[in-house]
Amino acid sequence: MPHSTPQGEFDLARNIRTIEWLKTQILEQTSFLFKAMLQGSEEKILEALAGIIITLCVLTRRLGLSFARLEKKILQQVKTNVEAEHEVEKWYGDLSAFLDYLAGMKR
């Protein structure tokens, strides 16, 4: 049975600490977003949203998952919600607009 090396244990501990830090970043950025929404600052709202998305993408990788799998899952869920006529889709067409945007990015 293979045993852990001190370096391997250090890397695992560092990865766990990084995951915990990323979790706090998500909360911090969410709080920043809510404050920006109260202030009505578009720039701060965009900054917070970008921070949340970046943090979630980094967390995806730290959890051992690929960006490609995340993207595939996002597309799958958006398509499912469009087909299920999710309320946001019925009322505003946001999910279809997001799908159109993503399709344009792939060109």
C-alpha atoms as a printed R data frame, in Angstrom:
    type eleno elety resid chain resno       x      y       z
1   ATOM     1    CA   MET     A     1   0.000  0.000   0.000
2   ATOM     2    CA   PRO     A     2   1.578  3.310  -1.065
3   ATOM     3    CA   HIS     A     3   2.166  5.844   1.647
4   ATOM     4    CA   SER     A     4   1.941  9.613   1.472
5   ATOM     5    CA   THR     A     5   5.084 11.620   1.086
6   ATOM     6    CA   PRO     A     6   5.574 14.792   3.094
7   ATOM     7    CA   GLN     A     7   5.378 16.759  -0.179
8   ATOM     8    CA   GLY     A     8   2.122 15.029  -1.127
9   ATOM     9    CA   GLU     A     9   0.662 15.765   2.293
10  ATOM    10    CA   PHE     A    10   1.753 19.406   1.960
11  ATOM    11    CA   ASP     A    11   0.120 19.691  -1.474
12  ATOM    12    CA   LEU     A    12  -3.111 18.142  -0.175
13  ATOM    13    CA   ALA     A    13  -3.188 20.456   2.842
14  ATOM    14    CA   ARG     A    14  -2.466 23.463   0.632
15  ATOM    15    CA   ASN     A    15  -5.250 22.460  -1.760
16  ATOM    16    CA   ILE     A    16  -7.709 22.093   1.135
17  ATOM    17    CA   ARG     A    17  -6.723 25.520   2.480
18  ATOM    18    CA   THR     A    18  -7.105 26.994  -1.001
19  ATOM    19    CA   ILE     A    19 -10.594 25.487  -1.353
20  ATOM    20    CA   GLU     A    20 -11.589 26.939   2.014
21  ATOM    21    CA   TRP     A    21 -10.216 30.344   0.992
22  ATOM    22    CA   LEU     A    22 -12.130 30.199  -2.305
23  ATOM    23    CA   LYS     A    23 -15.331 29.452  -0.405
24  ATOM    24    CA   THR     A    24 -14.825 32.590   1.676
25  ATOM    25    CA   GLN     A    25 -14.111 34.552  -1.513
26  ATOM    26    CA   ILE     A    26 -17.486 33.486  -2.916
27  ATOM    27    CA   LEU     A    27 -19.202 34.806   0.209
28  ATOM    28    CA   GLU     A    28 -17.159 38.012   0.172
29  ATOM    29    CA   GLN     A    29 -17.863 38.680  -3.502
30  ATOM    30    CA   THR     A    30 -21.567 37.936  -2.981
31  ATOM    31    CA   SER     A    31 -21.673 40.470  -0.159
32  ATOM    32    CA   PHE     A    32 -19.836 42.962  -2.388
33  ATOM    33    CA   LEU     A    33 -22.431 42.311  -5.115
34  ATOM    34    CA   PHE     A    34 -25.351 42.981  -2.777
35  ATOM    35    CA   LYS     A    35 -23.763 46.231  -1.579
36  ATOM    36    CA   ALA     A    36 -23.083 47.301  -5.180
37  ATOM    37    CA   MET     A    37 -26.708 46.589  -6.081
38  ATOM    38    CA   LEU     A    38 -27.867 48.815  -3.228
39  ATOM    39    CA   GLN     A    39 -25.549 51.571  -4.444
40  ATOM    40    CA   GLY     A    40 -26.674 51.121  -8.025
41  ATOM    41    CA   SER     A    41 -23.101 51.109  -9.310
42  ATOM    42    CA   GLU     A    42 -22.941 49.175 -12.590
43  ATOM    43    CA   GLU     A    43 -19.141 49.048 -12.484
44  ATOM    44    CA   LYS     A    44 -19.098 47.587  -8.974
45  ATOM    45    CA   ILE     A    45 -21.859 45.128  -9.886
46  ATOM    46    CA   LEU     A    46 -19.859 43.924 -12.884
47  ATOM    47    CA   GLU     A    47 -16.720 43.717 -10.769
48  ATOM    48    CA   ALA     A    48 -18.480 41.571  -8.159
49  ATOM    49    CA   LEU     A    49 -20.120 39.307 -10.738
50  ATOM    50    CA   ALA     A    50 -16.800 38.812 -12.546
51  ATOM    51    CA   GLY     A    51 -15.131 38.016  -9.232
52  ATOM    52    CA   ILE     A    52 -17.770 35.414  -8.405
53  ATOM    53    CA   ILE     A    53 -17.465 33.756 -11.809
54  ATOM    54    CA   ILE     A    54 -13.648 33.695 -11.685
55  ATOM    55    CA   THR     A    55 -13.670 32.279  -8.162
56  ATOM    56    CA   LEU     A    56 -16.149 29.570  -9.137
57  ATOM    57    CA   CYS     A    57 -14.019 28.603 -12.127
58  ATOM    58    CA   VAL     A    58 -10.879 28.367  -9.983
59  ATOM    59    CA   LEU     A    59 -12.821 26.346  -7.392
60  ATOM    60    CA   THR     A    60 -13.915 23.987 -10.172
61  ATOM    61    CA   ARG     A    61 -10.272 23.264 -10.982
62  ATOM    62    CA   ARG     A    62  -9.240 22.941  -7.314
63  ATOM    63    CA   LEU     A    63 -11.989 20.329  -6.915
64  ATOM    64    CA   GLY     A    64 -10.359 18.312  -9.693
65  ATOM    65    CA   LEU     A    65 -12.892 19.122 -12.385
66  ATOM    66    CA   SER     A    66 -12.227 20.622 -15.789
67  ATOM    67    CA   PHE     A    67 -13.435 23.913 -17.195
68  ATOM    68    CA   ALA     A    68 -14.771 21.962 -20.184
69  ATOM    69    CA   ARG     A    69 -16.973 19.798 -17.944
70  ATOM    70    CA   LEU     A    70 -18.249 22.891 -16.146
71  ATOM    71    CA   GLU     A    71 -19.064 24.573 -19.452
72  ATOM    72    CA   LYS     A    72 -20.842 21.448 -20.699
73  ATOM    73    CA   LYS     A    73 -22.892 21.250 -17.494
74  ATOM    74    CA   ILE     A    74 -23.818 24.943 -17.715
75  ATOM    75    CA   LEU     A    75 -25.006 24.523 -21.303
76  ATOM    76    CA   GLN     A    76 -26.933 21.399 -20.372
77  ATOM    77    CA   GLN     A    77 -28.699 23.114 -17.470
78  ATOM    78    CA   VAL     A    78 -29.522 26.237 -19.465
79  ATOM    79    CA   LYS     A    79 -30.981 24.160 -22.304
80  ATOM    80    CA   THR     A    80 -32.981 22.069 -19.824
81  ATOM    81    CA   ASN     A    81 -34.410 25.212 -18.217
82  ATOM    82    CA   VAL     A    82 -35.323 26.674 -21.616
83  ATOM    83    CA   GLU     A    83 -37.122 23.461 -22.566
84  ATOM    84    CA   ALA     A    84 -38.865 23.311 -19.175
85  ATOM    85    CA   GLU     A    85 -40.018 26.906 -19.673
86  ATOM    86    CA   HIS     A    86 -38.409 28.145 -16.474
87  ATOM    87    CA   GLU     A    87 -40.129 31.294 -15.168
88  ATOM    88    CA   VAL     A    88 -37.167 33.535 -15.991
89  ATOM    89    CA   GLU     A    89 -37.241 32.187 -19.524
90  ATOM    90    CA   LYS     A    90 -40.999 32.628 -19.901
91  ATOM    91    CA   TRP     A    91 -41.022 36.137 -18.460
92  ATOM    92    CA   TYR     A    92 -37.835 37.574 -19.949
93  ATOM    93    CA   GLY     A    93 -36.181 35.115 -22.361
94  ATOM    94    CA   ASP     A    94 -32.906 35.433 -20.414
95  ATOM    95    CA   LEU     A    95 -31.873 31.808 -20.799
96  ATOM    96    CA   SER     A    96 -32.385 31.806 -24.574
97  ATOM    97    CA   ALA     A    97 -30.443 35.070 -24.767
98  ATOM    98    CA   PHE     A    98 -27.627 33.437 -22.778
99  ATOM    99    CA   LEU     A    99 -27.624 30.417 -25.124
100 ATOM   100    CA   ASP     A   100 -27.492 32.741 -28.141
101 ATOM   101    CA   TYR     A   101 -24.575 34.624 -26.571
102 ATOM   102    CA   LEU     A   102 -22.679 31.395 -25.874
103 ATOM   103    CA   ALA     A   103 -23.315 30.157 -29.415
104 ATOM   104    CA   GLY     A   104 -21.899 33.430 -30.766
105 ATOM   105    CA   MET     A   105 -18.774 33.018 -28.643
106 ATOM   106    CA   LYS     A   106 -18.081 29.624 -30.224
107 ATOM   107    CA   ARG     A   107 -17.970 31.036 -33.759
